[in-house]
Amino acid sequence: MKKCFLAFAVAFLTLPASHLMAFCGFYVAKADTKLYNKASQVAIVRSGDRTVMTMANDFEGDPKEFAIVIPVPTVLQKGQIHIADKALLDHLDNYSSPRLVEYTDDNPCQRRYLEEAMAAPMAMQKSDAAARRRADSLGVKIEARYTVGEYDILILSAKQSSGLETWLVESGYRIPAGASSVLDSYVKQGMKFFVAKVNLQEQSKLGFKYLRPISVAYTSAKFMLPIRLGTVNSKGTQELFIYAITPKGRVETTNYRTVKLPSNVDVPVFVKDQFGQFYKAMFNRQVIRENMKVVFLEYAWNMASCDPCSAEPLSQAELRELGAFWLGDNQNLYGGQQAFLTRLHVRYDGPHFPEDLFFQETGDSESFQARYVMHHPWTGDDSCREADNYRAALPGRRETEALNLANITGWNVNDIRRNMGINRTATVTPPAAKATPPPADEKSWWDKIWHR
Amino acid sequence: MTASTQLLAPGSSSTGPRTEGKAHPAGAIRPDPRLYQIFALSSLLLYGLVRLNFQIAIGEILIILTFSLSTQYLCTKLWRLPRFDPLSAMISALSLILLLRTNSLALMALAAMITISSKFLLRWRDKHIFNPTNFGLVIMIVATPAVWVSPSQWGTATYFAFLLICLGGLVVNRAARSDVTYAFLFFYVAILFGRALWLGDPFSIPLRQLQSGAFLIFTFFMISDPRTTPDSRAGRILFAASVAIGAGFVQFVLYRTNALLWSLAIVALTTPLIDLLLPGSRYRWLSSLQPHRPVRSEGAAS
């Protein structure tokens, strides 16, 4: 049976919050990557020219059908390939996803400072020799062949793309029309090809029901994520989440504009029950506003903390497993060594994103999170001048929340008002409920990450 | 030159008729071309702030302007120049504001001081060695990881590129030495499209690369600086070709960001050599009302 050519859609990945107070609040919901059906997630960990890239996708079909072809900058040795734990990416996702926080207004008659509630975390069939001979005749070189975890992996280099394409087709890969020119471009740029499919025997031996993410470690000046193959025959758009972990600061794309999602926006309380839909609508609206030509920043934070936390920060061990080789084994993140996480979200297709994504690490280490705030009004019946003023101001505040929500999601403002129970004639409606890379020594740097 | 030229500081590096240029009819009023540059850069800044949400605070803008102008003033006194000329320093400051990114006000101030003082300190035979803004940016990026340039902050809206070209073209047409801009455009466009043809890439890729605001600022406001380019036309074309090739090398072989800035800084070092091999007429003012006076330039186009 022909294998589905699942071109890996990926490749890779500021500013300060001016409202100090706004960073607190009770965390109630998050919008994670599970909202999207066809989402790829990539963690790119990089310091200097050393990169560890971990790629996951939500492939749910027959494992026999799974195959990926990823352009990589160098030929990879077996030790440079590692099968990662999906939980790591889930943890990154949970830790960095856009979040909703809530406040409850205090009794205005009691002149006391706002107590800020802090968040509790929520939680191949031919013989080797024959295959090589055939490959040689096509100008394709099988640089290496490994079985790692449940995957059979080939590293290919090619003199010309037509030979590579023929070889892939003969080897059972289904190549979409239009891929040739993209493969050709990569061949001429000296890229190698990482080709992986599932080894069913190994998979059943290991007992995993899903395909685990693959990590690759390499040294290259190219700080990029190849997305072009994935756009060749894709119907519609794709969602890609990039978690970039670097020693110093925020990562941004250098060939596409990186734009912050609207954040710290006051929204009506009913959003609590539909935060997922809210987030999708809001993201969709922002994509349209920017003509689908930008990469969105959803989170930028030093991994030593979070506020509010939608999940605990990743441990030192988890970060090292993802490839943060510059972090020592025993040092804690509050020491001199750092890991800065940038979460980027991009919706893309071929026409809007003709080029691969290229990145740079900036010196910007200020925190940013996509954060939405709801305020439960005070509903007491105390009477004082402050309370009168408070009640008088409430309709205006609720109207502002309705307009905010309409503005960032594109939802109809009248529907929103209806959902909020705003009666235009009523006055107040109570609400419903720096580090440096270690010196090279006898062991390869990637071996040290995964304790070989 | 016209009466309005008298407003220029002697030898201000801005553009104006030169020995090989056309003299303006005596008595015609022609404003200082640098005012157009300041207008163009300010428009870009305003557009960036309003439409592209540039993350620049007013305070940061003021810091760079203040330190640029006061450094210019101080150097004017130290070098005993007859007149304080704020226009060139304004242009350098605006270029810095548009390109430099850092979260540290102190580093912004330092960048402004390095940029302006480089015009006075780094000279060779009465010319700046480096374009001041280019020098300031490169030194700061090398010196500290806390400074960076975001080449993609402009996005690629076509109309914006068009606007920039119009504004830039306006400046260049008013300016001398537009040949270096045209030559650079020619070579750089040839490299981008030539590469796309060789790779079999769609032309949408080089077109995107050209639709960057940072590229246009570089082309129309930085490389065109008449105080740093070679004296002869042949030299300037050689200079432009070298910058374009250097940028292609940095971007497509070394895979580093801000290729244009690196390339210009390196190639600028060869300008004295180019002037030696391909000598040309010196930069001086021509006036129908006044005798020639020697150039004592302290300004820069950007």
Chai-1 contact restraints between the chains, C-beta under 6 A:
chainA,res_idxA,chainB,res_idxB,connection_type,confidence,min_distance_angstrom,max_distance_angstrom,comment,restraint_id
A,L15,B,Q55,contact,1.0,0.0,6.0,A-B,restraint_1
A,S181,B,G200,contact,1.0,0.0,6.0,A-B,restraint_2
A,D184,B,G200,contact,1.0,0.0,6.0,A-B,restraint_3
A,S185,B,L199,contact,1.0,0.0,6.0,A-B,restraint_4
A,S185,B,G200,contact,1.0,0.0,6.0,A-B,restraint_5
A,S185,B,D201,contact,1.0,0.0,6.0,A-B,restraint_6
A,K188,B,L199,contact,1.0,0.0,6.0,A-B,restraint_7
A,A221,B,Y255,contact,1.0,0.0,6.0,A-B,restraint_8
A,K222,B,Y255,contact,1.0,0.0,6.0,A-B,restraint_9
A,K248,B,P145,contact,1.0,0.0,6.0,A-B,restraint_10
A,T253,B,S152,contact,1.0,0.0,6.0,A-B,restraint_11
A,T254,B,P151,contact,1.0,0.0,6.0,A-B,restraint_12
A,T254,B,S152,contact,1.0,0.0,6.0,A-B,restraint_13
A,T254,B,T257,contact,1.0,0.0,6.0,A-B,restraint_14
A,N255,B,S152,contact,1.0,0.0,6.0,A-B,restraint_15
A,Y256,B,S152,contact,1.0,0.0,6.0,A-B,restraint_16
A,R257,B,S152,contact,1.0,0.0,6.0,A-B,restraint_17
A,R257,B,G155,contact,1.0,0.0,6.0,A-B,restraint_18
A,P354,B,P202,contact,1.0,0.0,6.0,A-B,restraint_19
A,P354,B,S204,contact,1.0,0.0,6.0,A-B,restraint_20
A,P354,B,I205,contact,1.0,0.0,6.0,A-B,restraint_21
A,E355,B,I205,contact,1.0,0.0,6.0,A-B,restraint_22
A,Q360,B,T257,contact,1.0,0.0,6.0,A-B,restraint_23
A,T362,B,W148,contact,1.0,0.0,6.0,A-B,restraint_24
A,G363,B,P145,contact,1.0,0.0,6.0,A-B,restraint_25
A,G363,B,A146,contact,1.0,0.0,6.0,A-B,restraint_26
A,G363,B,W148,contact,1.0,0.0,6.0,A-B,restraint_27
A,D364,B,N103,contact,1.0,0.0,6.0,A-B,restraint_28
A,E366,B,N103,contact,1.0,0.0,6.0,A-B,restraint_29
